[in-house]
Amino acid sequence: MNSIRKTFGLATRTYRGLDWLAPLGDLLLRLYVANVFWKAGLVKIQSWSSTLYLFSEEYKVPLLAPEIAAYMGTGVELFFPVLLAFGLAGRLAAFVLFVFNIIAVVSYPTLNAAGLADHQLWGLLLALLVLRGPGKLSLDHLLWPRLQKRVGA
């Protein structure tokens, strides 16, 4: 019986430690995914003529003209990762990037298996952020209670 108590005590301390580290994990998750999309946006603005070429010849974004798709895609990749990194409107930012990620896969028919695996990973991580939220180390966690008090919700 004593060994069961010791094991249970160790498990309890381990779980508490992991709970204490969870906000850091949420932050690292947000920063990782935000970095992926942010870098893609930076690449697009470094050579706008190449970006326009890719959107007109390689990427087949449904329902949008290539130039509009290029501006919108670049805008999404430069704006929403910043929100996600800071955890400001974190669920919204994750959701927009989740949808954007799906559109990217659908729009690039010659995506290879490694590229598809990357997009699947990013999609899974973004879905997790949509469901769980940005965590305690976020502006949402800091500002949301104050906003609720102000609005009276």
Secondary structure, DSSP 8 states (H G I E B T S, - for coil): -HHHHHHHHHHHHHHHHHHHHHHHHHHHHHHHHHHHHHHHHHHHHHTHHHHHHHHHHT---TTS-HHHHHHHHHHHHHHHHHHHHHTTTHHHHHHHHHHHHHHHHHH-TT--HHHHHHHHHHHHHHHHHHHH-S-SSSHHHHHHHHHHHHHT-
